[in-house]
Amino acid sequence: MRKIKKDDMVRIIAGKDKGRDGKVLSVDPKTGRVVVEGINMVTKHQKPSQANPQGGIVRSESPIDISNVMLLSDGQPTKVGFRMEGDKKVRYAKKTGKVIA
């Protein structure tokens, strides 16, 4: 089970976008990196192709290390813990104790 999942709201705690919030678009558990909406934007020069006949400069999100993001619970950054609720393992916010959906 992962501490950060797709569609979680996170705060960036290190790097050039420190302090900004965003939604997780994808998680790569093998490399330990996440792509966050509007964070770590890079510019790519793209040749004209069938899909993009104009070509030009395209801006897109680049992955950042999962250790540089922190989950937001009620707008507050918090650590994530795991506990058993009945026979189900759930994530919870250590700051508030609330279960994370």
All heavy atoms as an XYZ file, in Angstrom:
771
protein
N       0.845     -1.187      0.000
C       0.000      0.000      0.000
C       0.888      1.247      0.000
O       1.897      1.290      0.681
C      -0.884     -0.032      1.240
C      -2.203      0.596      1.039
S      -3.270      0.231      2.437
C      -4.789      0.688      1.719
N       0.492      2.250     -0.772
C       1.290      3.465     -0.882
C       0.718      4.567     -0.009
O      -0.483      4.647      0.218
C       1.295      3.935     -2.338
C       1.909      2.937     -3.290
C       1.953      3.505     -4.677
N       0.653      3.944     -5.129
C      -0.013      3.404     -6.145
N       0.498      2.412     -6.805
N      -1.182      3.869     -6.496
N       1.601      5.455      0.443
C       1.161      6.580      1.263
C       0.544      7.681      0.417
O      -0.379      8.346      0.852
C       2.338      7.130      2.073
C       2.800      6.157      3.137
C       3.824      6.762      4.039
C       4.193      5.788      5.135
N       4.995      6.378      6.171
N       1.058      7.882     -0.805
C       0.520      8.881     -1.731
C      -0.096      8.145     -2.909
O       0.529      7.270     -3.495
C       1.629      9.833     -2.235
C       2.367     10.505     -1.077
C       1.062     10.875     -3.185
C       1.582     11.533     -0.303
N      -1.340      8.509     -3.250
C      -2.044      7.858     -4.352
C      -2.515      8.900     -5.358
O      -2.531     10.100     -5.076
C      -3.262      7.088     -3.825
C      -2.914      5.910     -2.959
C      -4.166      5.154     -2.579
C      -3.831      3.893     -1.815
N      -5.015      3.095     -1.521
N      -2.938      8.411     -6.532
C      -3.482      9.274     -7.571
C      -4.708     10.019     -7.024
O      -5.483      9.464     -6.246
C      -3.879      8.419     -8.784
C      -4.331      9.215     -9.964
C      -4.656      8.314    -11.129
C      -5.236      9.126    -12.265
N      -5.622      8.298    -13.391
N      -4.864     11.284     -7.423
C      -5.975     12.170     -7.035
C      -5.866     12.713     -5.607
O      -6.766     13.418     -5.152
C      -7.344     11.493     -7.234
C      -7.646     11.221     -8.692
O      -7.163     11.983     -9.556
O      -8.356     10.242     -8.986
N      -4.783     12.414     -4.868
C      -4.562     13.034     -3.557
C      -4.136     14.481     -3.752
O      -3.483     14.821     -4.741
C      -3.437     12.314     -2.796
C      -3.889     11.009     -2.161
O      -5.111     10.768     -2.077
O      -3.012     10.230     -1.743
N      -4.480     15.342     -2.794
C      -3.978     16.711     -2.782
C      -2.699     16.716     -1.948
O      -2.688     16.182     -0.839
C      -5.003     17.679     -2.177
C      -6.175     17.969     -3.094
S      -5.700     18.707     -4.679
C      -5.135     20.306     -4.167
N      -1.629     17.302     -2.500
C      -0.343     17.310     -1.808
C       0.250     18.710     -1.800
O      -0.106     19.564     -2.611
C       0.669     16.337     -2.464
C       0.224     14.898     -2.309
C       0.908     16.669     -3.913
N       1.170     18.948     -0.860
C       1.942     20.185     -0.794
C       3.393     19.840     -1.083
O       3.911     18.851     -0.574
C       1.812     20.835      0.570
C       2.667     22.105      0.693
C       2.259     22.985      1.835
N       0.925     23.522      1.572
C       0.112     23.981      2.526
N       0.485     23.957      3.780
N      -1.072     24.453      2.229
N       4.050     20.680     -1.892
C       5.454     20.479     -2.216
C       6.274     21.033     -1.055
O       6.081     22.179     -0.640
C       5.831     21.200     -3.537
C       4.834     20.859     -4.651
C       7.245     20.864     -3.947
C       4.672     19.394     -4.945
N       7.199     20.206     -0.513
C       7.965     20.624      0.666
C       9.432     20.875      0.358
O      10.190     21.259      1.242
C       7.826     19.593      1.813
C       8.289     18.207      1.376
C       6.403     19.550      2.318
C       8.365     17.193      2.498
N       9.838     20.666     -0.915
C      11.231     20.922     -1.290
C      11.300     21.209     -2.780
O      10.468     20.747     -3.549
C      12.102     19.719     -0.949
N      12.299     21.994     -3.178
C      12.504     22.281     -4.597
C      11.999     23.657     -4.983
O      11.595     24.456     -4.142
N      11.988     23.921     -6.288
C      11.650     25.258     -6.782
C      10.186     25.620     -6.577
O       9.842     26.800     -6.532
C      12.018     25.383     -8.260
C      11.225     24.500     -9.195
C      11.629     24.682    -10.639
C      10.768     23.821    -11.545
N      11.108     23.973    -12.940
N       9.310     24.627     -6.421
C       7.880     24.876     -6.223
C       7.456     24.714     -4.764
O       6.275     24.514     -4.477
C       7.061     23.928     -7.104
C       7.205     24.236     -8.578
O       7.119     25.420     -8.938
O       7.418     23.303     -9.370
N       8.401     24.825     -3.844
C       8.137     24.629     -2.413
C       6.984     25.514     -1.941
O       6.931     26.701     -2.268
C       9.395     24.956     -1.617
C       9.261     24.744     -0.130
C      10.571     25.029      0.581
C      10.428     24.854      2.065
N      11.702     25.058      2.760
N       6.045     24.910     -1.203
C       4.920     25.651     -0.653
C       3.672     25.626     -1.520
O       2.606     26.032     -1.067
N       3.778     25.150     -2.753
C       2.615     25.109     -3.637
C       1.859     23.789     -3.468
O       2.430     22.784     -3.085
C       3.052     25.273     -5.098
C       3.620     26.662     -5.365
C       4.034     26.862     -6.798
N       2.903     26.690     -7.702
C       3.031     26.434     -8.996
N       4.221     26.330     -9.549
N       1.973     26.290     -9.763
N       0.549     23.842     -3.746
C      -0.301     22.661     -3.624
C      -0.730     22.193     -5.006
O      -0.811     22.991     -5.941
C      -1.558     22.977     -2.807
C      -1.238     23.444     -1.403
O      -0.115     23.189     -0.947
O      -2.121     24.053     -0.771
N      -1.034     20.913     -5.118
C      -1.515     20.382     -6.380
C      -2.084     18.990     -6.216
O      -1.940     18.349     -5.174
N      -2.721     18.530     -7.297
C      -3.349     17.206     -7.321
C      -2.408     16.219     -7.995
O      -1.811     16.524     -9.022
C      -4.655     17.309     -8.097
C      -5.482     16.075     -8.145
C      -6.779     16.376     -8.876
C      -7.496     15.108     -9.254
N      -8.665     15.386    -10.092
N      -2.273     15.034     -7.412
C      -1.394     14.003     -7.969
C      -2.056     13.415     -9.217
O      -3.188     12.933     -9.163
C      -1.114     12.890     -6.934
C      -0.300     11.771     -7.555
C      -0.399     13.463     -5.726
N      -1.341     13.480    -10.352
C      -1.855     12.934    -11.606
C      -1.449     11.482    -11.796
O      -2.210     10.695    -12.343
C      -1.353     13.770    -12.791
C      -1.757     15.242    -12.793
C      -1.123     15.959    -13.963
C      -3.268     15.369    -12.852
N      -0.222     11.126    -11.361
C       0.218      9.737    -11.465
C       1.322      9.460    -10.455
O       2.029     10.368    -10.030
C       0.716      9.423    -12.881
O       1.902     10.117    -13.145
N       1.445      8.187    -10.092
C       2.469      7.729     -9.147
C       3.215      6.568     -9.795
O       2.592      5.658    -10.337
C       1.842      7.255     -7.818
C       2.911      6.779     -6.864
C       1.022      8.353     -7.181
N       4.556      6.614     -9.746
C       5.373      5.510    -10.244
C       6.065      4.865     -9.044
O       7.078      5.367     -8.557
C       6.402      6.018    -11.258
C       7.193      4.891    -11.898
O       6.926      3.716    -11.567
O       8.072      5.181    -12.726
N       5.510      3.761     -8.522
C       6.077      3.153     -7.315
C       7.461      2.560     -7.528
O       8.255      2.493     -6.591
C       5.075      2.057     -6.951
C       4.313      1.781     -8.190
C       4.332      3.037     -9.008
N       7.780      2.175     -8.761
C       9.082      1.568     -9.035
C      10.211      2.575     -8.858
O      11.251      2.272     -8.279
C       9.102      1.010    -10.466
C      10.282      0.103    -10.745
C      10.185     -0.515    -12.126
C       9.560     -1.882    -12.014
N       9.569     -2.626    -13.272
N      10.021      3.817     -9.359
C      11.061      4.844     -9.253
C      10.822      5.779     -8.064
O      11.690      6.592     -7.740
C      11.133      5.689    -10.539
O       9.877      6.330    -10.751
C      11.498      4.835    -11.729
N       9.637      5.705     -7.437
C       9.332      6.564     -6.291
C       9.125      8.011     -6.689
O       9.549      8.917     -5.981
N       8.463      8.235     -7.832
C       8.239      9.589     -8.313
C       6.751      9.820     -8.567
O       5.996      8.887     -8.848
C       9.057      9.849     -9.571
C      10.560      9.797     -9.278
C      11.407      9.895    -10.519
N      11.628     11.249    -10.984
C      12.430     12.135    -10.394
N      13.081     11.809     -9.306
N      12.589     13.328    -10.899
N       6.336     11.096     -8.437
C       4.941     11.474     -8.681
C       4.887     12.651     -9.646
O       5.806     13.467     -9.685
C       4.206     11.855     -7.373
C       4.025     10.667     -6.478
C       4.905     12.972     -6.639
N       3.803     12.726    -10.411
C       3.543     13.866    -11.275
C       2.401     14.640    -10.630
O       1.330     14.080    -10.368
C       3.158     13.422    -12.702
C       2.800     14.624    -13.558
C       4.294     12.647    -13.343
N       2.640     15.942    -10.346
C       1.645     16.781     -9.688
C       1.203     17.866    -10.659
O       2.026     18.487    -11.326
C       2.221     17.413     -8.396
C       1.169     18.230     -7.679
C       2.769     16.337     -7.469
N      -0.103     18.098    -10.711
C      -0.702     19.051    -11.640
C      -0.140     20.465    -11.438
O      -0.191     21.015    -10.338
C      -2.217     19.064    -11.409
C      -3.011     19.819    -12.437
C      -4.504     19.671    -12.209
O      -4.933     19.596    -11.042
O      -5.225     19.615    -13.210
N       0.451     21.033    -12.504
C       0.961     22.404    -12.479
C       2.283     22.587    -11.750
O       2.738     23.705    -11.569
N       2.942     21.506    -11.331
C       4.188     21.577    -10.567
C       5.331     21.013    -11.405
O       5.148     20.049    -12.139
C       4.064     20.782     -9.247
C       2.879     21.277     -8.412
C       5.353     20.833     -8.442
C       2.988     22.690     -7.900
N       6.520     21.608    -11.276
C       7.725     21.164    -11.983
C       7.513     21.161    -13.503
O       7.774     20.193    -14.186
C       8.155     19.776    -11.490
C       9.607     19.486    -11.792
O      10.409     20.399    -11.961
N       9.954     18.223    -11.870
N       7.023     22.303    -14.010
C       6.735     22.437    -15.438
C       8.039     22.536    -16.226
O       8.972     23.221    -15.828
C       5.890     23.686    -15.705
C       4.539     23.664    -15.036
S       3.465     22.354    -15.590
C       2.958     22.974    -17.165
N       8.092     21.825    -17.351
C       9.243     21.856    -18.249
C       8.760     22.193    -19.653
O       7.613     21.939    -20.007
C      10.010     20.509    -18.266
C      10.635     20.222    -16.919
C       9.112     19.363    -18.681
N       9.649     22.803    -20.454
C       9.305     23.106    -21.838
C      10.006     22.118    -22.745
O      11.186     21.821    -22.552
C       9.725     24.538    -22.219
O      11.103     24.696    -21.950
C       8.945     25.571    -21.450
N       9.267     21.598    -23.720
C       9.827     20.660    -24.686
C       9.598     21.221    -26.080
O       8.510     21.727    -26.384
C       9.143     19.295    -24.582
C       9.512     18.508    -23.362
C       8.879     17.141    -23.416
C       9.347     16.292    -22.249
N       8.777     14.949    -22.292
N      10.613     21.121    -26.915
C      10.480     21.529    -28.312
C      10.049     20.300    -29.090
O      10.738     19.285    -29.082
C      11.808     22.078    -28.835
C      12.220     23.337    -28.142
N      11.977     24.570    -28.658
C      12.813     23.547    -26.950
C      12.429     25.503    -27.823
N      12.938     24.890    -26.767
N       8.898     20.403    -29.755
C       8.334     19.242    -30.432
C       8.316     19.449    -31.940
O       7.872     20.500    -32.423
C       6.918     18.997    -29.920
C       6.548     17.555    -29.865
C       5.295     17.352    -29.027
O       4.365     18.134    -29.098
N       5.276     16.287    -28.241
N       8.792     18.451    -32.652
C       8.755     18.490    -34.113
C       7.316     18.312    -34.583
O       6.532     17.647    -33.914
C       9.594     17.348    -34.694
C      11.067     17.602    -34.756
C      11.741     16.399    -35.374
C      13.009     16.788    -36.087
N      13.663     15.627    -36.705
N       6.974     18.871    -35.735
C       5.637     18.621    -36.278
C       5.436     17.118    -36.534
O       6.346     16.438    -36.994
C       5.632     19.399    -37.596
C       6.683     20.428    -37.431
C       7.720     19.832    -36.530
N       4.248     16.613    -36.181
C       3.940     15.204    -36.380
C       2.496     15.075    -36.843
O       1.782     16.077    -36.967
C       4.139     14.426    -35.081
O       3.220     14.878    -34.110
N       2.046     13.856    -37.079
C       0.665     13.618    -37.502
C      -0.304     14.117    -36.432
O      -1.304     14.753    -36.747
C       0.461     12.115    -37.717
C      -0.752     11.785    -38.562
C      -0.483     11.923    -40.056
O       0.627     11.687    -40.483
N      -1.493     12.308    -40.803
N       0.007     13.836    -35.175
C      -0.870     14.228    -34.071
C      -0.815     15.732    -33.813
O      -1.825     16.348    -33.477
C      -0.480     13.470    -32.808
N       0.380     16.325    -33.959
C       0.561     17.756    -33.721
C       1.230     18.378    -34.952
O       2.439     18.563    -34.975
C       1.413     17.947    -32.453
C       1.542     19.405    -32.062
O       0.892     20.273    -32.630
N       2.387     19.675    -31.091
N       0.445     18.713    -35.980
C       1.037     19.187    -37.237
C       1.767     20.524    -37.106
O       2.659     20.821    -37.896
C      -0.158     19.311    -38.189
C      -1.370     19.201    -37.365
C      -1.002     18.618    -36.046
N       1.405     21.328    -36.112
C       2.035     22.630    -35.937
C       3.425     22.505    -35.309
O       4.325     23.259    -35.630
C       1.140     23.518    -35.063
C       1.572     24.963    -34.974
C       1.490     25.683    -36.328
O       0.612     25.397    -37.127
N       2.416     26.581    -36.578
N       3.588     21.544    -34.376
C       4.855     21.440    -33.643
C       4.956     22.580    -32.645
O       3.956     23.080    -32.171
N       6.170     22.984    -32.311
C       6.360     24.135    -31.432
C       6.815     23.749    -30.039
O       7.285     22.642    -29.795
N       6.652     24.708    -29.111
C       7.096     24.520    -27.729
C       5.906     24.093    -26.876
O       4.869     24.746    -26.873
C       7.721     25.824    -27.184
C       8.932     26.206    -28.033
C       8.117     25.655    -25.726
C       9.492     27.569    -27.736
N       6.063     22.975    -26.170
C       4.995     22.416    -25.341
C       5.444     22.412    -23.884
O       6.555     22.001    -23.572
C       4.665     20.971    -25.790
C       3.583     20.371    -24.920
C       4.275     20.939    -27.246
N       4.560     22.894    -22.980
C       4.859     22.863    -21.545
C       4.122     21.684    -20.917
O       2.947     21.471    -21.196
C       4.418     24.165    -20.869
C       5.315     25.332    -21.240
C       4.914     26.644    -20.583
N       4.806     26.648    -19.131
C       5.826     26.668    -18.280
N       7.065     26.673    -18.740
N       5.631     26.685    -16.977
N       4.831     20.916    -20.063
C       4.199     19.782    -19.395
C       4.824     19.556    -18.025
O       5.903     20.075    -17.728
C       4.339     18.517    -20.243
O       5.685     18.161    -20.368
N       4.105     18.791    -17.196
C       4.605     18.462    -15.856
C       5.667     17.378    -15.952
O       5.589     16.500    -16.779
C       3.471     17.956    -14.957
C       2.447     18.988    -14.607
C       1.222     18.938    -15.494
O       1.227     18.182    -16.495
O       0.267     19.670    -15.204
N       6.648     17.481    -15.072
C       7.714     16.496    -14.996
C       7.635     15.838    -13.616
O       7.202     16.470    -12.649
C       9.051     17.210    -15.178
O      10.107     16.293    -15.127
N       8.010     14.561    -13.492
C       7.907     13.895    -12.186
C       8.872     14.475    -11.147
O       9.945     14.958    -11.500
C       8.280     12.441    -12.488
C       8.476     12.313    -13.935
C       8.492     13.670    -14.534
N       8.446     14.446     -9.880
C       9.319     14.824     -8.767
C       9.338     13.661     -7.776
O       8.445     12.816     -7.784
C       8.857     16.125     -8.066
C       7.435     16.003     -7.542
C       8.987     17.307     -8.973
C       7.000     17.190     -6.720
N      10.347     13.641     -6.922
C      10.495     12.545     -5.973
C       9.362     12.582     -4.949
O       8.947     13.651     -4.503
C      11.846     12.623     -5.272
C      12.233     11.294     -4.679
O      12.807     10.458     -5.398
O      11.941     11.091     -3.484
N       8.893     11.415     -4.573
C       7.764     11.306     -3.647
C       8.106     11.853     -2.256
O       7.231     12.269     -1.517
C       7.265      9.847     -3.587
C       5.816      9.790     -3.127
C       8.166      8.986     -2.725
C       5.123      8.501     -3.445
N       9.408     11.897     -1.935
C       9.821     12.426     -0.629
C       9.675     13.945     -0.564
O       9.743     14.522      0.524
C      11.273     12.049     -0.346
O      12.140     12.697     -1.260
N       9.470     14.603     -1.699
C       9.335     16.056     -1.742
C       7.885     16.526     -1.679
O       7.614     17.711     -1.834
C      10.001     16.613     -2.996
C      11.491     16.404     -2.988
O      12.101     16.275     -1.925
N      12.092     16.356     -4.152
N       6.953     15.603     -1.465
C       5.547     15.980     -1.338
C       4.995     15.466     -0.019
O       5.482     14.481      0.538
C       4.679     15.449     -2.507
C       5.157     15.978     -3.826
C       4.618     13.940     -2.528
N       3.967     16.184      0.497
C       3.331     15.800      1.748
C       1.821     15.877      1.562
O       1.314     16.850      0.992
C       3.779     16.745      2.858
C       3.629     16.215      4.232
S       4.527     17.264      5.391
C       4.744     16.134      6.714
N       1.111     14.874      2.004
C      -0.330     14.799      1.846
C      -1.019     15.939      2.591
O      -0.614     16.293      3.696
C      -0.840     13.461      2.365
C      -2.303     13.184      2.091
C      -2.477     12.707      0.657
C      -2.844     12.154      3.046
N      -2.084     16.498      1.978
C      -2.890     17.529      2.639
C      -4.164     16.898      3.179
O      -4.866     16.189      2.464
C      -3.257     18.644      1.657
C      -2.144     19.578      1.218
C      -2.675     20.584      0.220
C      -1.526     20.292      2.398
N      -4.446     17.173      4.444
C      -5.693     16.726      5.064
C      -6.337     17.954      5.696
O      -5.754     18.577      6.589
C      -5.397     15.672      6.128
O      -6.571     15.329      6.818
N      -7.508     18.336      5.223
C      -8.196     19.564      5.658
C      -7.320     20.792      5.451
O      -7.282     21.693      6.294
C      -8.615     19.470      7.130
C      -9.579     18.315      7.376
O     -10.330     17.980      6.438
O      -9.579     17.766      8.486
N      -6.549     20.822      4.360
C      -5.694     21.966      4.033
C      -4.391     22.019      4.802
O      -3.611     22.939      4.637
N      -4.131     21.044      5.664
C      -2.918     21.004      6.468
C      -2.038     19.841      6.023
O      -2.531     18.724      5.849
C      -3.256     20.812      7.945
C      -3.927     22.008      8.582
C      -2.958     23.152      8.744
O      -2.882     24.032      7.911
N      -2.207     23.134      9.815
N      -0.726     20.061      5.845
C       0.160     18.946      5.512
C       0.283     17.999      6.708
O       0.353     18.448      7.845
C       1.496     19.610      5.186
C       1.423     20.968      5.791
C      -0.019     21.334      5.907
N       0.269     16.708      6.438
C       0.309     15.717      7.503
C       1.056     14.468      7.063
O       1.133     14.174      5.877
C      -1.119     15.325      7.944
O      -1.046     14.362      8.986
C      -1.912     14.742      6.802
N       1.605     13.755      8.035
C       2.198     12.455      7.763
C       1.067     11.448      7.613
O      -0.037     11.659      8.106
C       3.125     12.032      8.906
C       4.385     12.857      8.997
C       5.269     12.361     10.119
C       6.549     13.184     10.192
N       7.403     12.733     11.299
N       1.367     10.335      6.939
C       0.358      9.306      6.697
C       0.728      8.052      7.471
O       1.881      7.629      7.480
C       0.277      8.976      5.185
C      -0.752      7.892      4.927
C      -0.052     10.220      4.393
N      -0.264      7.476      8.129
C      -0.063      6.222      8.835
C      -1.057      5.188      8.346
O      -1.989      5.503      7.610
N      -0.875      3.956      8.765
C      -1.788      2.874      8.410
C      -2.287      2.226      9.690
O      -1.543      2.104     10.663
C      -1.080      1.819      7.550
C      -0.651      2.333      6.206
C       0.649      2.759      5.999
C      -1.546      2.401      5.161
C       1.046      3.231      4.766
C      -1.156      2.882      3.921
C       0.142      3.295      3.727
N      -3.555      1.836      9.692
C      -4.115      1.098     10.821
C      -5.224      0.178     10.313
O      -5.732      0.353      9.215
C      -4.618      2.041     11.907
C      -5.800      2.884     11.528
C      -6.260      3.731     12.696
N      -7.286      4.675     12.246
C      -7.442      5.880     12.725
N      -6.645      6.339     13.659
N      -8.408      6.663     12.276
N      -5.565     -0.770     11.144
C      -6.622     -1.713     10.792
C      -7.954     -1.191     11.326
O      -8.052     -0.795     12.486
C      -6.331     -3.092     11.388
C      -5.069     -3.744     10.861
S      -5.053     -3.988      9.092
C      -6.233     -5.299      8.922
N      -8.964     -1.162     10.453
C     -10.332     -0.830     10.866
C     -11.163     -2.062     10.547
O     -11.504     -2.300      9.391
C     -10.843      0.393     10.112
C     -10.034      1.642     10.378
C     -10.891      2.794     10.853
O     -12.068      2.843     10.497
O     -10.353      3.645     11.579
N     -11.433     -2.849     11.552
C     -12.076     -4.146     11.328
C     -11.051     -5.074     10.695
O     -10.001     -5.333     11.262
N     -11.359     -5.536      9.488
C     -10.403     -6.390      8.780
C      -9.815     -5.672      7.574
O      -9.266     -6.289      6.683
C     -11.080     -7.704      8.358
C     -12.281     -7.461      7.451
O     -12.733     -6.304      7.383
O     -12.759     -8.428      6.833
N      -9.920     -4.333      7.551
C      -9.447     -3.545      6.415
C      -8.314     -2.607      6.844
O      -8.394     -1.969      7.895
C     -10.614     -2.727      5.854
C     -10.390     -2.241      4.451
C     -11.682     -1.732      3.866
C     -11.457     -1.440      2.402
N     -12.631     -0.878      1.761
N      -7.265     -2.541      6.033
C      -6.139     -1.646      6.299
C      -6.449     -0.300      5.651
O      -6.755     -0.241      4.457
C      -4.865     -2.237      5.701
C      -3.593     -1.495      6.040
C      -2.408     -2.238      5.443
C      -1.112     -1.541      5.739
N       0.023     -2.213      5.111
N      -6.397      0.802      6.428
C      -6.735      2.124      5.909
C      -5.605      3.122      6.186
O      -4.834      2.950      7.134
C      -8.053      2.668      6.514
C      -9.231      1.826      6.086
C      -7.964      2.759      8.031
N      -5.552      4.152      5.341
C      -4.614      5.253      5.567
C      -5.295      6.273      6.483
O      -6.500      6.492      6.379
C      -4.284      5.980      4.243
C      -3.546      5.161      3.242
C      -3.151      5.980      2.016
N      -4.285      6.632      1.381
C      -4.188      7.663      0.544
N      -3.023      8.160      0.239
N      -5.255      8.197      0.008
N      -4.496      6.898      7.367
C      -5.063      7.957      8.198
C      -4.051      9.084      8.357
O      -2.853      8.882      8.225
C      -5.512      7.424      9.566
C      -4.405      7.109     10.532
C      -4.055      8.021     11.526
C      -3.702      5.912     10.463
C      -3.020      7.733     12.425
C      -2.685      5.618     11.341
C      -2.353      6.549     12.325
O      -1.333      6.274     13.194
N      -4.570     10.298      8.602
C      -3.739     11.473      8.803
C      -3.255     11.476     10.244
O      -4.066     11.466     11.173
C      -4.516     12.740      8.501
N      -1.938     11.474     10.457
C      -1.404     11.402     11.812
C      -1.686     12.685     12.609
O      -1.802     12.650     13.815
C       0.094     11.135     11.777
C       0.411      9.710     11.365
C       1.841      9.341     11.666
C       2.071      7.866     11.399
N       3.414      7.453     11.772
N      -1.832     13.825     11.917
C      -2.076     15.081     12.603
C      -3.482     15.132     13.205
O      -3.674     15.600     14.319
C      -1.887     16.259     11.627
C      -1.812     17.617     12.309
C      -1.444     18.701     11.300
C       0.017     18.965     11.356
N       0.432     20.122     10.539
N      -4.493     14.657     12.440
C      -5.873     14.746     12.890
C      -6.454     13.398     13.315
O      -7.461     13.366     14.025
C      -6.764     15.310     11.768
O      -6.717     14.437     10.636
C      -6.335     16.695     11.354
N      -5.881     12.307     12.862
C      -6.401     10.986     13.166
C      -7.528     10.550     12.252
O      -8.074      9.460     12.402
N      -7.897     11.397     11.277
C      -8.982     11.072     10.361
C      -8.543     10.056      9.313
O      -7.397     10.089      8.855
C      -9.480     12.323      9.638
C     -10.205     13.299     10.535
C     -10.716     14.466      9.709
C     -11.419     15.483     10.599
N     -11.838     16.651      9.815
N      -9.475      9.199      8.897
C      -9.208      8.225      7.838
C      -9.226      8.962      6.498
O     -10.097      9.794      6.242
C     -10.248      7.099      7.857
C     -10.082      6.186      6.656
C     -10.144      6.306      9.146
N      -8.256      8.649      5.638
C      -8.163      9.258      4.314
C      -8.864      8.350      3.322
O      -8.570      7.161      3.242
C      -6.690      9.452      3.897
C      -5.985     10.333      4.915
C      -6.588     10.043      2.502
C      -4.482     10.247      4.854
N      -9.827      8.923      2.586
C     -10.617      8.132      1.624
C      -9.764      7.633      0.488
O      -8.811      8.205      0.080
C     -11.750      8.967      1.076
